[in-house]
Amino acid sequence: MRQRTCRRFAKVIEAMIRHGASRARMGTMKHIFEKPVALTVVPDYEAFVPKERQMWLFKIKARVQRCYYGSKDDFLADCQLLVEAARAYNTPGRGGRLATPGLIDAAQGLYTEGLRVLAEQVDLAYWEKRVEIERIRQQP
């Protein structure tokens, strides 16, 4: 069961990474959210997002590969941290010195894509289970 959950989350995180890359297209934003924020580039980031609240896609991916997440809620909590961090640093008037408000929508888009793919996975699992139950019922 846990391995199946890990595979499901792996599909979701890969879709989120692809989604982020396709939205950014090229330039400095192409791999945004994949790696930790570089404090040499954004020195005031930790004033808005404490180290323990920082999250990035490759960290989530590494956790998925280790089957770290015991539930969908645990997985989504880490994905939500990514959105919360983007909001904390990039909110106009309340965020950091190098705030880029468009990154809030970009982070939310990643999260939404993750939810969409996860819903597809759950829906598929539901229908596979229904087919299996029906097949068992029809056996003599």
N, C-alpha and C positions, 0 to 999 in steps of 0.2 A: 504494500500500500504506500509506504513512504517513498519508494523508488518511483512509483507512478506519479506521485505528487511532485517529486523533484523534476521529472521529465516535463510535466505540465508547466511548472514554473520556468524551466529552461526555455520553453517555447515562448513564454510570455516575455521574459527579459530580452531574448533575441529580437523579438518584434519591437520592443521598446527601443533597443539600440538602433535597429534599422530605421524606425520612425524618426528618431532624433537626427540621424545622418541625412535622411532624405529631406527633412524640413530645413536643415541648415544649408544644404547643398555644398557649399565650399567656404573657404576662408577660415578665419580664426574660430568661427562658431561651429564648424563642421562636427567636431567631437565634443561639443559642450555636454556636460553632465556625465561623460564617460569616466572621467578621472577626477580626483580631488581638486578643489580650487587651489591654484598655485598661490601661496601666500606671498611669494616674491612679486607677483603681478597684482594681487588684490590684498595688500597688507592689512586692511581693516576688516577682513572677512570674519575672523574669529570674534570680533566685538559684536557681531550681529548673529552669528551662527556658531555656538560653542562646539568645540571639537567632538564631543559625544553626540551631537545632533547632526553632524555632517554625513551626507550620504551621496553616493555616485553610482552609476550603472554598473561599472566593472566590480565594485564592491558587492553589490547585490548578486551579480553573476557568479562571483567566487563563492558566495554563501550558498547559492543554488547548487553549484557543483559539489559542495560538501554536504548537501542535504541538511543545511542548517535550519531551514524553516519547517516547523512542525505543523503549521496550518496556513491556510489562505490569509487569515488575519495577520499573522506574523509577517508574511511576505508583503502584503499590502501596506502594513505599517512602515516598513522600510521605504517602499515606493513613495508613500505619502511624505516621509521625511525629506525627500528630494524636492517636492513641491513646497513644503514649508520653509526649507532653507532658501529657495529661490525667492519666495515671498518676503522673508525676513530681510534679505540683503537688497533686493531690487525694488522695493516699494518706494515710489516717489515721495520725497519729503521725510521719509522715516528710515530709509535704507542707507547703504554704504556710499562712500564717496564715488565709487565707480559703478553705481547702480545702473542696470540696463533693464528697464521695466518690461520690455518684450520677452525677457527670459522667464518671467512668471507664467505667461501664456504658453511658452515653449515647454516648461516643466509640467504644466497642467495637461498639455497635449500628450506628453509621454505617459503620464499617469492614466489618462483616458484611453490611450491605445492599449496599455497594459490591461485595463479593465475589460476592454472589448475582446481582446484575445483570450483572456481568462474566461470570460462568459462563453465564448465559442468552445473552449476546452470543456467547460462544465456541461454545456448543452450536448456536446458530442458524447461525453462520458454517460450522461443520462440516457441518450438514445441507444448507445451500445448496451447499456444495462437492460433497457427495455427489450431489445432484440434478444439478448441472452435469456431473459426470463421467459419470453414468448417461446423460444426454442425449447427450453426445458419443459414448459407446459405441454408442448406438442409431442414430447417423447412418450412412448407407451409405458 
